[in-house]
Each structure stands twice: as C-alpha cells, then as structure tokens.
Amino acid sequence: MNTLLKIQTSLSGDASESSRLATRYAEQWLARHPGGRVLTRDLARDPVPHLTAERFAAFAAAPEERTVAQRAIVGESDALIAELQAADVVVLAVPMHNFSVPSTLRAYFDHVARAGITFRYTAAGPEGLLTGKRAVVIVTRGGYYPEGADLQVPYVRQFLGFVGITDVDAVVAEGLAISAESRVAGLERARQAIATLVADPGRTPSRQAAGSTPESVAA
C-alpha cells in the first residue's frame, strides 16, 4: 500500500497556509493513489520533546541495559521512525519562524536521526538508510527571501539527505504578509507547483518546483 506521511508544524494547525498546502498535496496524491493512505503528524499539536541529556543517554544505551524509563523514551523515537520507514512520500509543511524552521521540527529531526537505524557511519562518511523515498518540502513565508537568505529549504534538504531521502522537491509560497495581492499570487504559484509535482512523480532531485518570485527562487 502506498503511504504518504504529512508532517505539519504550524502553530495555527490545519488553518495555516502551510498545512493547507500540504493537505492539498495529500488530497491530489490520494486521487492518483486511491488505494493509498495518508498519515498525519502535527508537531505543533503533539510536539516531540526537545532533546535532553536524559533522552540522548537513552538512545546511546545498549538495548539490554536500558531502564524502564529509557525504553519508554526510545519507544517514542521508534514510533516516529516507523512512520518514516513506512512512508513512500513525505510531505513537510514548514512555515518560517525567525528565518528558520519551527523548533518542533528540529526536535523531531533529533529524535529520528538514530545511528544504525536511520543512518550509519562508514569509512566513506555517513550513509542514510531511509532510501527509496520521495519528499516534498512546502515552505511559507511572510516576505521574500533571495536564494542566499533561504535558511529553510537547504537545512531540511540537508537533513533529509543525511538519513537517505535525496529525492526532494521544494514548494515555496512567500510574500504572504506583504499585501493581499502578493498573498494571493504566492499561494497560487504554490498550488500550481503542487499540481505539477503530483502529476510528475518521476521528478529527479535536480528538478525543482518553487512558488516564489523570479528574484527569490528556492534552492
């Protein structure tokens, strides 16, 4: 069964533009995969705890030596990883928070980056283990940010590649807080980009989709 994992991060939940765009992608994907399923993880509604020394120690401990509390901590991480392992497509809805991604997404990444499970160290460097998947990063921003000022897409793309997800496309809706006209235009470009991506599942990582203005194309 084809599975799409939709990860939302907005404080506004389903009412946010990033979540709406991600849901739009999921609905169009389901129309093309009627036997598929969509899993939703809302990191604002159900946040993953930020990494602490206690939680890190639980991950690092040998399985047979973990305490009851440590096993519970690792179990939470295992559940998040199982969702990623089961997904064929991962859609991340990422609004801009102070030039970067929401802290809840960073906490989520901290809990799914597990050596020996989602990546491993080799003589040639780290190797991601979550291969054969596709990801779409849907980013929303109030203003316009040229390529060198984009701290969202490169970071998410770098992390996904680290765990083995290298087929990554970005849809960027920006200018949403500048004026009513720029908001409408930014969202429409993003919707068109989503329709193109859903209709073209064979895209390669080098082919990108952006809902941004020509002077602010996402990497």
N, C-alpha and C positions, 0 to 999 in steps of 0.2 A: 504494500500500500504506500503510495506517495504521501509524504508528510511535509508540511510547511510549519516551521516554528516562527511565530511572530513575537518579537520582544519589544515591548513598549517601555518608555522611560519617562514620559511627560508627567509632571505634577497635575496636569489637567485631565489625565486619564483618556477615556475614549473621546472626550470633547476636543482634544488638542488636534492641531493640524497634522502633526507628525503621526499620531495614532490613526487619524482618518485616512491618511495617505497609505499607511501600512495595511489598514483594513481593506482599502480599495485594491491594493495589490493582491491581497489574500483572496478576495472575492473573485477577481478576474482569474487568478490562478486556479481556484476551485472550479470555475466554469469550464476550464480546459482540462481539469483532472477531476471529473465527477465522482470518482471513487476514492479521492484523496481525503486527507483530514488536516485541519489546522489546529495547532496547539498555540495558546497564547500565554505568555508570561509577562505580567505587568509589574515591573520593578519599582514603580512608584507606589502602587497599592500594596504589594508584598515585597518590600525591599530585602535584599540579601545583606546580612550584617557585614560591616566593614571588617577587613582582615585585622586580627589582633594577634599578639604573641601566642595566646592560648590556641586560637584556631590554626595558626601556622604550625604549632607543635603537634597538633592532632594529625595534620596532613603528613608531617615528616616522620611520625612514629611508625614503627613496624606494625602491620595489622594485628599480629598476635599479641602485641604489647599495649594496645590502646585500651584506655579506661572506658567505662560505660559512657561518660560524657564525651570523650574523644570520638567514640564510634558514632554517637549521635551527630556530632559536627561533620564528620566525614560522610555520613549518610546524606546530609543536606547537600553537600557538594556532589556526591554520586548521582543524586536525583537530577541536578541541573545538567550534569554531563550526559546522563542517559537521554535527556531530551535532545541535546545536540547530536548525539550519536544516532538517534532515530530519525533525525530530520534530513530530508533531501535538499530542502531550501530553507535558508534562514533569512528572515526579514527583520531588520533592526530599525526602529523608529527613534531617531536621535535629535531632539531639539538642542539648540545651542544654550549652554549655561556658562556665562562668563568666559566666552571664547573657546570653550572646550565642551566635552560631553558631560552629561549628568553624573554625579559621583556614584549614583546607584549602579550605573553601567560599569564603572571602573571596579566597584566591589564585586559585581557579577563576574567580570573577567578574572579577578583574583581567585575566585572560587572554582573556575572551570579550567584554569591553567595548572594542570597537575602533571608533574614529571612522571613518565611511564604510563600515563593514561591518555592525555590529550597531546602530549609531545614527549620527545625523548632526546637525550643528549647523545651525540655521536662524535666520532673523531673529526667529522667534517662540519660539526656545528649542530644546533638544534634541528630536529626534524618533527614537523607536525604530523599528528596521527588521525586527525579528523578530515581525511581526504575524500574526494568524490562528491563534494557538496557545493552548492551554489549559495551565494549570499547577496543580498541587496540592502544597501545602507541608505535609508531615507532620512535626510537631514533637513531641518527647518531652521531659519534664521530671520531675525528682525531686519538686519541690514544687508549690505553687500560686502563680500569679502573676497578679494583677489586671491589667486592661487597661493601665493606665499603666506597669506594670512589665514589659510584654512587649517585649523588645528583639529578638526573633527574627522573628516574622511581619511586623511593619512594615518591618523592614530588607529582608527577602527580597522582599516585595511591592514596595517602592520600587525595588529594583534591577531586578526583572523588568519593571516598568512602564517603566523607563528604556530598556530595549532593545526595548520594544514588546509585551511579553506582559502584557496588562492583565486577562485573564480568569483570575483567580487565586482559588482556594479554599484554606482552611486547615483542617487536621485536627489537633487538639491533644490529646495524651494526657499528662496531668500527674498529680501526686500519686503517681508510681510508686515513690518511695523512702520514703513516709511509713508505710505499713503494707501488709500483704498484701491487706487489703480494698480500700484505696484504689487499689492497683495493678491489681487485677482490675477494679474499676469503671472506672478511667480507660482501660484498654485496651479494655474492652467498648464504652464510648461511642465511642472512636475507630473501632472496627470497624464499628459501626452507621453512623457518619458516612461512612466509606469506601463502604459498600454503597449509601448514598443518593446519593453523588456519582457513582459508576459508573453507577447506574441513571438518572441525570438529567444527561446530557451537555449539555443546553441551558441549564444554570445560568448566571446572569449574575454579574459580579464583586460586585454588591451583596448577593447571597445567599451566606451563609457557613455553613460547617459546622464545628462545634467539638466536640472530645471532652472539653472542660473542664467544670468545675463551674459552676453558675449564677453564682457570685460571681467567676469567673475566665474569662470568655468571650473568646476570641481575637478580635483585630480583623481 
